[in-house]
Amino acid sequence: MPSSCHVDTFVIDNLPPEGEQPDFINLDRLGYPEMLNATVELVDRNVTEGRGDSVALMAPGVRWTYADLARMIDRMANVLTGKLGMVPGNRVLLRSANNPTKVALYLAIIKAGGIVVATMPLLRAGEIVKALDKAEIGLALCDAKLEGEMRRAAAMAAGPCRIVTWEGTAGGELGDLLEGVPDTFEAAPTRADDPCLLGFTSGTTGMPKATIHYHRDLLVICDCYAKEILRAEPTDVFIGSPPLAFTFGLGGLVLFPFRVGASAVLLEKAGPPDLAAAIEEYRATITFTAPTAYRAMIPKAREYDFSSLRKGVSAGETLPRPTYDAWLEATGIRLMDGIGATEMLHIFIAAREEDIRPGATGKPVPGYEAKVVDAKGERCPPGVPGRLAVRGPIGCRYLADERQRNYVENGWNITGDTFVEDEDGYFWFQARNDDMIVSSGYNIAGPEVEAALLAHPAVAETGVVGAPDADRGHIVKAYVVLRDGFTGDAALVKTLQEHVKAELAPYKYPRAIEFVDALPKTESGKLQRFALRKHAEAEPETQGDVL
């Protein structure tokens, strides 16, 4: 294979050693050439194949065709390589909510041979600086609305970082730089296995882990999950809430629609009320969001017209059966659950609508293999919980990180999830490995108890963790957000406990229930159980009942 065009080889030089990388399987069946630029495949190909006039991106006040987007990308790539001095292999930080300018910059960096590092908009300076230092970033592109924390982070960084801001749709400082630049750009001669993305994992304490993804990886998730499971069409309109810095959002709101020439809607504000209204306004057909958002939108199905929807994808955390059932009843749509990981870029276990078994995550996506293993790495029999192990055309590559050895064992990616595989090859999520509650010798999966509680009409949201207990080691404790019209008193505690006992084995019921106004969540809408655990551990020993 030709040598990499990367002038700056920092990321290539800091790949994990070959012996610590996972097995990569089924790449041959995908047929990618040695030389490949992901932006050319995702955007330029749509123009050359006659879809230039098709709508690529929509947002409030913005409607870009693929031809519009391609011209903007090329102008931005000329600015990056000319006026800003970016060379192939440089890391460029992107900081913005979901909007068309961010997408164009993202793809321009990749087309020019750079490596994107996208950050969640709500991150603070102390969090941003970790990415600047870990990835040795010298250029940041930032929406002016988020400039303050960005400049504070740059002032704290170990090395210099130039910041270029923009306002609105490529206005402000970036707009000035775009003046007079050509609207054509020859893509960098990147290899299929040249790095183009560093995805920082969420929920990590200490220095975050940066996962390295190649140009081909951006196509793999389109040609495996999106083609084989989602089965989108050029007439589809994608919409959702995940930030583009969260790879669930990158796939669902950019890569998947662009791979088939469909349209995407980008919302800077995408809470459940905003998303529900936008589904009606843009006549969206495919949604991507977290289970909690689907649950919150169920009442909105009476307020807004959801008739355009034909598919809904749920990920970020496991999809509780009560949420699946309620969404199906409200919309007639069978939500497609899936599990993915930043390390694997996107979803690797899921099911087509006709193959869904409610409550199960699904089967391995075509091109992937999965198994449930014990502590020694031996495959568990059907029905026995263990650690999920996965391999496929994509796998974990941490940037200069000893934790690579924890994630990859004998060529398999160990995701940190506890699953059960049934006799038919379906995988059933139990808990994150660190979300298993051990109480009096019993292993209890917090998400299973959450699903039981959510089936009660009083419960809007809930998070279940282990709370310290002198007698049992830990007890099951539930933090519950109530629906309007219900009062969190001792009588309701007893009612909810009895409800769970009727749904699950009695030893799994929550011996303590605390009613709260809200639950801690990540920016991508994922429940932060670690925050609840920390809260539970800091409290005086929980007074659970003695049954």
Backbone torsions as a table, in degrees:
resi	resn	phi	psi	omega
1	MET	NA	141.8	177.1
2	PRO	-57.4	152.9	179.1
3	SER	-68.8	158.5	-178.2
4	SER	-65.1	146.5	175.3
5	CYS	-81.4	-1.3	-178.0
6	HIS	-65.6	116.5	173.9
7	VAL	-75.8	-40.7	175.3
8	ASP	-93.6	109.1	-173.5
9	THR	-101.0	20.8	-176.1
10	PHE	-54.7	-48.6	-176.7
11	VAL	-69.3	-44.6	178.8
12	ILE	-59.5	-39.9	-179.1
13	ASP	-68.9	-19.9	-176.3
14	ASN	-111.4	20.6	170.4
15	LEU	-65.2	154.2	175.6
16	PRO	-62.5	152.3	174.9
17	PRO	-56.2	149.2	-176.3
18	GLU	-52.5	-39.7	-177.2
19	GLY	-70.9	-14.3	179.7
20	GLU	-101.1	-3.7	179.3
21	GLN	-83.4	155.3	178.7
22	PRO	-73.5	167.7	170.2
23	ASP	-71.3	136.4	174.9
24	PHE	-109.4	116.2	-174.5
25	ILE	-117.1	155.9	173.4
26	ASN	65.9	21.1	175.7
27	LEU	-70.4	-35.2	-177.4
28	ASP	-60.3	-37.1	-177.1
29	ARG	-66.4	-19.5	-179.5
30	LEU	-84.7	-21.5	170.0
31	GLY	67.6	32.0	180.0
32	TYR	-75.1	142.2	177.2
33	PRO	-73.4	165.7	178.6
34	GLU	-62.2	-41.7	-179.4
35	MET	-100.2	125.0	-174.8
36	LEU	-156.6	133.5	173.3
37	ASN	-119.1	120.8	-172.0
38	ALA	-61.6	-37.7	-179.4
39	THR	-66.3	-38.5	176.6
40	VAL	-59.3	-43.1	-178.2
41	GLU	-69.9	-36.7	-172.9
42	LEU	-86.4	-29.5	-175.7
43	VAL	-118.8	-58.4	-174.5
44	ASP	-60.6	-36.5	180.0
45	ARG	-60.5	-37.5	177.9
46	ASN	-62.2	-36.1	178.9
47	VAL	-70.9	-48.3	-176.7
48	THR	-66.6	-25.5	-180.0
49	GLU	-92.8	11.4	171.1
50	GLY	94.8	12.4	-179.6
51	ARG	-105.9	20.9	-177.5
52	GLY	-59.9	-31.0	-179.0
53	ASP	-87.9	-4.6	177.5
54	SER	-74.0	147.2	-178.1
55	VAL	-75.3	126.3	178.2
56	ALA	-95.6	-49.4	-173.9
57	LEU	-132.2	139.2	172.4
58	MET	-129.9	144.9	176.2
59	ALA	-157.9	167.1	178.4
60	PRO	-52.5	116.4	178.9
61	GLY	79.5	4.4	-176.1
62	VAL	-131.7	137.6	175.0
63	ARG	-148.0	102.0	-177.7
64	TRP	-107.1	130.6	170.1
65	THR	-79.1	172.9	176.2
66	TYR	-64.0	-35.2	177.3
67	ALA	-65.6	-42.1	176.4
68	ASP	-59.4	-47.7	-177.8
69	LEU	-63.3	-42.9	-179.3
70	ALA	-61.5	-41.9	178.2
71	ARG	-64.8	-42.0	179.5
72	MET	-64.2	-43.1	178.0
73	ILE	-58.3	-45.7	-177.7
74	ASP	-66.1	-39.5	176.6
75	ARG	-62.6	-43.6	180.0
76	MET	-65.8	-38.5	178.1
77	ALA	-63.1	-37.3	176.1
78	ASN	-64.8	-38.9	176.3
79	VAL	-64.7	-45.3	-177.8
80	LEU	-59.6	-48.3	-174.1
81	THR	-84.0	-24.2	-179.1
82	GLY	-93.8	-74.8	-173.2
83	LYS	-71.8	-26.4	-177.2
84	LEU	-105.0	-5.2	171.3
85	GLY	71.7	21.2	179.3
86	MET	-69.9	136.1	175.3
87	VAL	-119.1	157.4	-180.0
88	PRO	-54.6	132.4	-178.3
89	GLY	100.7	-18.7	174.8
90	ASN	-62.3	144.1	172.4
91	ARG	-93.4	135.5	179.6
92	VAL	-125.8	124.1	179.9
93	LEU	-85.9	136.5	176.4
94	LEU	-115.5	131.7	-177.5
95	ARG	-136.3	108.3	-176.5
96	SER	-172.6	158.9	165.8
97	ALA	-72.3	176.7	179.8
98	ASN	-71.0	115.7	175.6
99	ASN	-156.7	165.1	-176.2
100	PRO	-59.5	-37.0	180.0
101	THR	-61.1	-40.9	179.2
102	LYS	-62.7	-42.2	179.5
103	VAL	-63.3	-44.9	-179.3
104	ALA	-62.7	-42.9	177.8
105	LEU	-64.3	-42.7	179.2
106	TYR	-53.7	-50.1	-175.9
107	LEU	-76.5	-26.7	176.2
108	ALA	-68.2	-42.0	177.3
109	ILE	-58.6	-45.1	-178.8
110	ILE	-67.0	-42.8	-179.3
111	LYS	-61.4	-34.1	-178.7
112	ALA	-85.0	3.4	176.8
113	GLY	91.1	6.4	179.3
114	GLY	-83.7	-179.3	-178.1
115	ILE	-124.6	120.0	-176.0
116	VAL	-81.4	136.7	168.6
117	VAL	-125.8	98.9	-179.1
118	ALA	-92.3	142.2	-177.9
119	THR	-121.9	150.2	176.8
120	MET	-66.0	135.8	-177.0
121	PRO	-59.3	-29.4	-176.0
122	LEU	-84.3	-1.4	179.1
123	LEU	-63.2	146.6	177.3
124	ARG	-100.0	171.0	-173.0
125	ALA	-55.0	-42.8	-178.3
126	GLY	-64.4	-23.8	176.8
127	GLU	-87.4	-39.8	-179.5
128	ILE	-63.8	-39.3	-175.5
129	VAL	-64.2	-26.7	176.9
130	LYS	-63.4	-39.2	176.7
131	ALA	-69.1	-42.5	178.7
132	LEU	-57.0	-44.0	-176.6
133	ASP	-77.6	-43.0	-178.4
134	LYS	-60.8	-43.8	-175.7
135	ALA	-95.5	0.2	-179.3
136	GLU	50.0	63.4	-175.2
137	ILE	-92.6	130.9	-179.2
138	GLY	-111.6	-3.8	-178.8
139	LEU	-141.7	131.6	177.6
140	ALA	-128.7	135.3	175.7
141	LEU	-111.4	121.7	-166.6
142	CYS	-137.0	132.3	170.5
143	ASP	-60.1	133.4	-176.0
144	ALA	-57.2	-26.6	179.7
145	LYS	-66.5	-19.0	-177.1
146	LEU	-113.8	16.7	-171.2
147	GLU	-66.1	-34.4	-173.1
148	GLY	-57.5	-55.8	-179.3
149	GLU	-64.3	-33.7	179.2
150	MET	-63.1	-44.2	-179.4
151	ARG	-69.5	-36.2	176.4
152	ARG	-63.9	-39.7	178.5
153	ALA	-65.2	-43.0	-180.0
154	ALA	-62.3	-35.7	178.5
155	ALA	-67.5	-25.9	-179.4
156	MET	-89.1	-13.9	-170.7
157	ALA	-70.7	156.1	-178.8
158	ALA	-70.3	-31.2	-179.0
159	GLY	-123.8	169.5	-179.8
160	PRO	-68.9	146.0	177.8
161	CYS	-140.7	117.6	176.8
162	ARG	-80.1	137.0	-179.9
163	ILE	-114.9	127.4	174.0
164	VAL	-118.3	126.1	-177.2
165	THR	-106.0	162.9	172.3
166	TRP	-140.1	160.5	178.1
167	GLU	-128.1	139.9	178.5
168	GLY	59.9	-132.8	179.3
169	THR	-98.1	90.0	177.3
170	ALA	57.4	39.7	174.3
171	GLY	-101.5	-162.7	178.0
172	GLY	65.5	-144.4	-176.5
173	GLU	-60.1	-44.0	177.9
174	LEU	-62.0	-39.5	178.6
175	GLY	-60.1	-39.7	177.4
176	ASP	-62.8	-41.3	179.8
177	LEU	-66.4	-29.7	-178.3
178	LEU	-76.4	-15.0	-178.2
179	GLU	-60.2	125.4	171.9
180	GLY	79.1	1.0	-178.6
181	VAL	-83.2	151.1	179.1
182	PRO	-62.1	152.6	178.7
183	ASP	-103.0	22.9	170.0
184	THR	-128.6	147.8	-178.5
185	PHE	-151.6	133.1	177.1
186	GLU	-85.2	123.2	-175.9
187	ALA	-60.5	144.9	174.9
188	ALA	-60.6	142.2	-178.3
189	PRO	-78.2	71.1	-176.0
190	THR	-83.1	149.6	173.7
191	ARG	-83.9	160.6	176.2
192	ALA	-60.3	-30.9	-178.4
193	ASP	-105.1	26.1	169.4
194	ASP	-83.4	137.2	176.7
195	PRO	-63.7	140.9	176.2
196	CYS	-136.7	-3.5	-175.7
197	LEU	-151.0	133.4	167.7
198	LEU	-113.2	114.4	178.0
199	GLY	-102.9	118.1	178.8
200	PHE	-84.9	132.5	-178.9
201	THR	-74.3	149.8	177.2
202	SER	-99.1	160.0	174.6
203	GLY	80.6	5.2	-179.6
204	THR	-89.9	132.4	173.5
205	THR	-83.7	154.8	-178.0
206	GLY	74.1	-148.4	-179.4
207	MET	-71.0	123.1	-179.9
208	PRO	-65.1	155.6	178.1
209	LYS	-91.1	136.7	178.1
210	ALA	-107.3	121.6	-178.9
211	THR	-97.7	135.1	-175.4
212	ILE	-97.0	127.9	176.5
213	HIS	-127.0	145.4	-175.4
214	TYR	-95.1	168.1	174.4
215	HIS	-54.5	-44.3	-177.6
216	ARG	-65.1	-29.4	-177.4
217	ASP	-61.6	-36.0	180.0
218	LEU	-64.2	-26.7	177.8
219	LEU	-88.7	-32.2	-179.1
220	VAL	-55.0	-47.9	-176.2
221	ILE	-67.9	-27.1	174.9
222	CYS	-71.7	-41.5	-171.6
223	ASP	-87.9	-9.2	175.0
224	CYS	-106.5	-74.7	-177.3
225	TYR	-65.3	-55.1	-172.1
226	ALA	-65.8	-39.7	-179.1
227	LYS	-74.7	-43.9	-170.9
228	GLU	-88.1	-31.2	-175.6
229	ILE	-107.5	-53.1	-176.2
230	LEU	-72.4	-42.7	177.7
231	ARG	55.8	55.8	177.8
232	ALA	-75.0	162.7	-179.0
233	GLU	-127.8	159.7	-179.7
234	PRO	-58.2	-24.0	-179.2
235	THR	-83.3	-2.4	-177.2
236	ASP	-74.8	151.9	174.3
237	VAL	-122.0	111.8	-177.1
238	PHE	-87.8	143.5	177.1
239	ILE	-150.6	155.9	178.6
240	GLY	176.5	-178.8	-175.2
241	SER	-110.2	-18.8	-173.0
242	PRO	-64.9	135.8	173.4
243	PRO	-59.8	149.1	-180.0
244	LEU	-67.7	-18.1	175.1
245	ALA	-71.8	-18.1	176.1
246	PHE	-92.1	120.5	-169.7
247	THR	-63.7	-19.5	171.2
248	PHE	-60.0	-41.9	178.2
249	GLY	-72.1	-39.8	179.0
250	LEU	-58.7	-45.8	179.1
251	GLY	-66.5	-51.5	-172.1
252	GLY	-71.6	-25.8	-174.4
253	LEU	-113.0	-5.4	178.9
254	VAL	-133.9	-63.0	-170.5
255	LEU	-65.5	-48.6	-176.0
256	PHE	-64.5	-48.7	177.8
257	PRO	-62.9	-41.2	-176.9
258	PHE	-67.8	-31.1	-178.5
259	ARG	-64.5	-28.2	-179.3
260	VAL	-111.2	4.8	179.6
261	GLY	76.9	26.1	179.0
262	ALA	-89.0	-173.7	-178.7
263	SER	-111.7	153.3	176.8
264	ALA	-130.5	143.1	175.9
265	VAL	-107.0	129.8	180.0
266	LEU	-113.6	127.7	-178.4
267	LEU	-120.6	126.4	175.4
268	GLU	-73.8	-34.6	172.9
269	LYS	-111.0	116.4	-173.2
270	ALA	-134.7	35.7	170.9
271	GLY	-64.5	166.9	-177.3
272	PRO	-51.2	-43.1	178.0
273	PRO	-64.3	-39.9	179.4
274	ASP	-66.6	-43.1	-178.9
275	LEU	-65.1	-42.6	179.8
276	ALA	-60.5	-44.6	179.6
277	ALA	-65.2	-37.9	-177.8
278	ALA	-71.8	-31.1	175.4
279	ILE	-57.4	-44.6	178.7
280	GLU	-68.1	-46.3	-174.6
281	GLU	-62.6	-43.3	-174.5
282	TYR	-97.9	1.0	-178.7
283	ARG	54.1	49.2	-178.5
284	ALA	-65.0	148.7	-179.2
285	THR	-114.4	-24.0	-178.3
286	ILE	-133.4	125.8	178.9
287	THR	-109.3	146.4	172.8
288	PHE	-128.1	115.9	175.0
289	THR	-162.8	-179.3	-176.5
290	ALA	-89.4	159.7	-179.3
291	PRO	-55.1	-37.6	-178.8
292	THR	-63.6	-34.4	179.1
293	ALA	-71.9	-40.8	176.3
294	TYR	-59.6	-43.0	-179.4
295	ARG	-62.0	-42.0	-179.3
296	ALA	-69.4	-24.7	-178.6
297	MET	-85.7	-10.9	-176.9
298	ILE	-56.2	-46.8	177.2
299	PRO	-63.7	-24.5	-178.5
300	LYS	-72.2	-15.5	179.8
301	ALA	-64.8	-19.0	175.6
302	ARG	-88.0	-20.1	-176.3
303	GLU	-93.9	-33.3	-177.5
304	TYR	-120.0	160.1	-179.5
305	ASP	-87.9	107.3	178.6
306	PHE	-99.4	12.6	-171.7
307	SER	-65.8	-18.9	178.7
308	SER	-74.0	-22.2	-175.7
309	LEU	-66.4	139.9	173.2
310	ARG	-128.6	-15.3	178.6
311	LYS	-146.0	149.2	173.8
312	GLY	-138.4	128.0	-179.8
313	VAL	-109.8	130.7	-179.3
314	SER	-119.0	130.2	176.7
315	ALA	-159.5	-177.2	-176.0
316	GLY	100.8	-39.1	171.2
317	GLU	-156.1	167.0	-174.5
318	THR	-64.5	148.3	-178.7
319	LEU	-89.2	110.7	179.5
320	PRO	-66.6	142.7	-179.1
321	ARG	-56.5	-41.1	179.5
322	PRO	-61.1	-34.4	177.6
323	THR	-69.1	-42.5	176.4
324	TYR	-57.2	-49.1	-177.4
325	ASP	-63.8	-42.6	-177.3
326	ALA	-68.5	-39.4	178.2
327	TRP	-66.4	-40.6	177.8
328	LEU	-60.8	-43.6	-179.6
329	GLU	-66.1	-38.0	-176.0
330	ALA	-77.8	-31.5	-171.5
331	THR	-124.0	-16.6	-174.2
332	GLY	79.1	7.8	-176.6
333	ILE	-105.8	131.5	176.9
334	ARG	-86.4	108.7	-179.0
335	LEU	-62.2	136.6	179.8
336	MET	-96.4	104.2	177.9
337	ASP	-74.9	159.5	176.5
338	GLY	-166.6	151.7	173.9
339	ILE	-119.3	133.0	175.8
340	GLY	-136.2	-170.9	178.4
341	ALA	-159.6	148.5	175.6
342	THR	-56.3	-37.2	-180.0
343	GLU	-62.7	-30.6	-178.6
344	MET	-104.6	3.7	176.5
345	LEU	75.9	-43.3	-178.0
346	HIS	-157.1	-159.8	-171.0
347	ILE	-70.8	134.8	178.5
348	PHE	-125.7	-9.6	170.6
349	ILE	-131.2	127.3	-177.3
350	ALA	-167.2	-172.7	176.6
351	ALA	-151.6	144.4	169.7
352	ARG	-63.3	159.7	-177.3
353	GLU	-53.8	-43.2	-175.5
354	GLU	-73.6	-13.0	-179.2
355	ASP	-105.4	2.7	-177.0
356	ILE	-65.1	135.1	166.1
357	ARG	-112.9	106.9	-175.5
358	PRO	-51.2	129.2	-178.0
359	GLY	100.3	-25.3	177.0
360	ALA	-91.9	147.7	176.0
361	THR	-72.7	-38.5	178.5
362	GLY	136.2	-153.8	178.6
363	LYS	-118.6	165.5	178.1
364	PRO	-57.1	136.5	175.2
365	VAL	-61.3	141.3	176.9
366	PRO	-49.6	131.6	-175.4
367	GLY	101.9	-13.7	-178.8
368	TYR	-115.8	157.9	171.3
369	GLU	-126.2	148.1	178.8
370	ALA	-143.7	153.2	175.2
371	LYS	-155.0	163.0	176.4
372	VAL	-108.0	126.0	-174.0
373	VAL	-124.2	156.9	177.7
374	ASP	-89.5	-171.5	-176.0
375	ALA	-62.8	-24.2	-179.9
376	LYS	-91.6	-1.5	-178.6
377	GLY	87.9	5.8	178.1
378	GLU	-83.5	143.9	-177.8
379	ARG	-66.4	132.9	179.0
380	CYS	-81.2	146.9	174.5
381	PRO	-65.2	158.4	176.0
382	PRO	-53.6	137.0	178.4
383	GLY	89.3	-8.6	-178.5
384	VAL	-101.0	123.1	-178.6
385	PRO	-69.6	148.0	177.2
386	GLY	-167.0	-168.4	-177.0
387	ARG	-83.8	138.5	178.3
388	LEU	-79.7	130.3	175.6
389	ALA	-123.3	135.2	-173.5
390	VAL	-137.6	146.7	167.3
391	ARG	-147.0	156.1	-177.5
392	GLY	-174.8	-157.7	179.7
393	PRO	-70.9	-12.9	179.1
394	ILE	-124.2	149.6	176.4
395	GLY	-159.9	177.0	-173.4
396	CYS	-74.3	128.4	169.6
397	ARG	-136.5	100.2	177.2
398	TYR	-82.2	144.7	177.2
399	LEU	-78.1	112.3	173.3
400	ALA	44.1	62.0	-172.7
401	ASP	-143.6	122.9	-179.9
402	GLU	-65.5	-17.2	179.9
403	ARG	-70.8	-5.7	173.7
404	GLN	-55.1	-38.4	-176.8
405	ARG	-68.0	-23.3	178.5
406	ASN	-79.1	-29.4	-174.6
407	TYR	-87.3	-31.0	-176.5
408	VAL	-112.9	122.8	177.8
409	GLU	-128.1	120.2	176.4
410	ASN	52.8	38.1	176.3
411	GLY	87.0	-5.0	-178.7
412	TRP	-105.2	144.9	175.2
413	ASN	-85.4	120.6	179.7
414	ILE	-98.4	106.0	-164.7
415	THR	-78.3	-15.8	-176.4
416	GLY	90.9	15.3	-179.3
417	ASP	-114.0	144.7	173.2
418	THR	-97.9	126.7	-178.7
419	PHE	-132.9	164.5	168.0
420	VAL	-122.6	135.7	172.4
421	GLU	-104.4	132.3	-178.5
422	ASP	-92.2	-179.6	-176.4
423	GLU	-62.3	-24.6	-177.5
424	ASP	-95.6	5.8	178.2
425	GLY	85.5	8.9	174.0
426	TYR	-82.9	143.8	-179.6
427	PHE	-105.8	131.4	-176.7
428	TRP	-117.4	116.5	-179.1
429	PHE	-67.1	136.4	175.6
430	GLN	-108.9	-50.9	-179.2
431	ALA	-177.0	161.9	161.5
432	ARG	-62.5	147.8	-176.4
433	ASN	-54.1	-34.6	-179.1
434	ASP	-90.4	5.7	175.9
435	ASP	-101.4	0.7	176.1
436	MET	-73.5	131.7	-179.5
437	ILE	-102.8	123.9	177.3
438	VAL	-102.2	112.4	-176.8
439	SER	-129.2	116.6	-178.6
440	SER	52.1	37.3	177.4
441	GLY	87.0	-9.5	177.8
442	TYR	-88.0	139.0	171.4
443	ASN	-92.7	121.1	-175.8
444	ILE	-124.1	126.1	179.7
445	ALA	-86.4	116.8	-179.7
446	GLY	-53.8	-45.3	-179.2
447	PRO	-61.5	-28.2	177.8
448	GLU	-67.0	-40.4	177.8
449	VAL	-68.3	-38.2	177.1
450	GLU	-58.9	-44.5	-179.6
451	ALA	-61.6	-38.6	178.8
452	ALA	-65.4	-43.0	179.3
453	LEU	-64.9	-38.9	-178.8
454	LEU	-64.9	-19.5	178.3
455	ALA	-75.4	-10.7	177.8
456	HIS	-86.9	136.9	-175.3
457	PRO	-64.1	-16.2	-179.8
458	ALA	-79.6	-18.9	-168.6
459	VAL	-97.2	120.0	175.3
460	ALA	-88.3	-47.0	179.3
461	GLU	-146.8	156.3	176.3
462	THR	-156.8	152.1	172.5
463	GLY	-133.1	133.6	-174.5
464	VAL	-121.4	128.0	179.7
465	VAL	-139.1	175.1	174.4
466	GLY	-89.8	135.8	175.5
467	ALA	-114.2	140.0	-177.4
468	PRO	-57.9	141.2	179.1
469	ASP	-148.3	129.9	-175.0
470	ALA	-62.6	-36.7	-175.3
471	ASP	-85.0	-40.1	-172.5
472	ARG	-105.5	-1.1	-173.1
473	GLY	85.2	-61.6	173.1
474	HIS	-143.5	154.7	168.9
475	ILE	-120.3	161.5	176.0
476	VAL	-78.2	124.0	178.1
477	LYS	-123.1	132.9	179.9
478	ALA	-111.3	131.0	169.8
479	TYR	-101.1	123.9	-169.2
480	VAL	-124.7	130.5	169.3
481	VAL	-100.0	123.5	-175.6
482	LEU	-89.0	153.6	170.3
483	ARG	-74.9	159.6	177.0
484	ASP	-58.3	141.6	177.3
485	GLY	94.8	-2.0	178.6
486	PHE	-115.7	145.8	-178.4
487	THR	-112.9	128.6	-178.8
488	GLY	-81.0	85.2	179.7
489	ASP	-123.6	-178.3	-176.9
490	ALA	-61.6	-34.7	-179.5
491	ALA	-64.9	-40.0	-179.7
492	LEU	-71.3	-35.1	174.6
493	VAL	-54.8	-49.6	-178.7
494	LYS	-62.9	-40.3	179.5
495	THR	-61.9	-45.5	-179.1
496	LEU	-67.4	-38.2	177.5
497	GLN	-62.2	-44.7	179.6
498	GLU	-65.8	-35.4	178.0
499	HIS	-61.2	-46.3	-179.8
500	VAL	-65.4	-40.4	178.2
501	LYS	-59.5	-32.5	179.7
502	ALA	-77.0	-22.4	-177.8
503	GLU	-93.0	-33.9	-173.0
504	LEU	-128.3	171.0	172.5
505	ALA	-54.7	135.0	-171.9
506	PRO	-55.7	-29.3	-177.9
507	TYR	-68.7	-10.8	-177.3
508	LYS	-90.3	-8.0	-172.8
509	TYR	-68.1	153.6	-179.3
510	PRO	-74.7	114.8	179.4
511	ARG	-75.6	-15.3	174.5
512	ALA	-136.0	137.6	177.1
513	ILE	-131.2	128.9	176.5
514	GLU	-120.8	128.2	179.2
515	PHE	-88.2	129.7	-176.2
516	VAL	-130.7	161.5	179.4
517	ASP	-80.1	-29.6	-178.0
518	ALA	-157.6	160.2	178.0
519	LEU	-109.1	147.3	177.2
520	PRO	-71.4	133.6	-178.7
521	LYS	-138.3	156.6	171.7
522	THR	-76.7	171.3	179.2
523	GLU	-65.1	-23.4	178.4
524	SER	-86.4	5.2	175.9
525	GLY	89.7	7.7	-177.6
526	LYS	-84.8	134.9	178.2
527	LEU	-62.9	130.9	178.5
528	GLN	-92.5	83.4	-179.0
529	ARG	-65.5	-29.4	179.2
530	PHE	-62.4	-33.7	178.0
531	ALA	-68.6	-38.3	176.6
532	LEU	-67.3	-39.9	177.9
533	ARG	-61.4	-43.0	179.4
534	LYS	-61.5	-40.9	178.4
535	HIS	-64.1	-44.2	-178.6
536	ALA	-64.7	-38.0	-178.5
537	GLU	-72.1	-25.8	-178.2
538	ALA	-83.1	-16.6	-178.8
539	GLU	-78.3	159.5	169.2
540	PRO	-57.2	153.3	-175.4
541	GLU	-50.0	127.5	-173.7
542	THR	-62.1	134.9	177.2
543	GLN	-91.1	82.9	176.0
544	GLY	-80.3	167.0	178.7
545	ASP	-73.3	171.0	-170.5
546	VAL	-107.0	12.4	-178.9
547	LEU	-70.3	NA	NA
